[in-house]
């Protein structure tokens, strides 16, 4: 009963909080495994990158996992992340993460078009997370997040919290997750006007089939966005699947219906919103790759490596 009450309170109250935001790099899927299943990672519990999706999932990790991911974005934009987790007996499980993006170098010019040299832009987020059991198979978690942004020497900082719940049913391999991401405020704005953070409330589940080597992921995202009707809050759906191809290889597929709508040109969407990925194990290391289509705009490539000490 306690589980139902906690989930219900957060689920029905949280959509009342909404905002338009800056620091859009926080919306990016950096992890190739998460991106391959279209970011449907709110109910995951076996990957250290879950810190970026639901801090409660940290509590289901084992050992001392560490992961590094790299995203080759469009043009010369690059992004990377690092995550780490460790259990402390009698206290709970802690985790740390870093997310970074570099937008490249740009030409500076005045109003008349006279070139004044170059400038660069980049952003970074530091996370410290904690998770523990509320009761058997029911986990809670929270991240404290510091965000830094620099554009042509003008800087901005912000602080935020990520909050999450995760309920697992191991006997039937169901996992349910709920998270509130980027709940916070700017400490220092770029100029005189403060901007909101990209608040994102998600709820979803994952299910591993008993008779097939397949795991299904589903997530409802941006539940806090303003909508005219209640059911319209559930329009932004991502789904994914992970197939085990033997003991050392996994094939992943994902679909993001919101990206497909946004990237459609006329009646043509191509492969927009579709993602695929491959993961394989080499000794004690997991190596992952994903491809995410942006339709006619291009595609994103992600690479990652993780291990457990």
Beta strands, then each sheet from edge to edge (+ up, - down):
strand 1: 21-22
strand 2: 65-72
strand 3: 78-88
strand 4: 92-109
strand 5: 115-135
strand 6: 138-151
strand 7: 154-169
strand 8: 174-188
strand 9: 196-197
strand 10: 200-208
strand 11: 214-220
strand 12: 237-244
strand 13: 249-256
strand 14: 274-282
strand 15: 285-293
strand 16: 299-308
sheet 1: 1+ 9+
sheet 2: 2+ 3- 4+ 5- 6+ 7- 8+ 10- 11+ 12- 13+ 14- 15+ 16- 2+
end
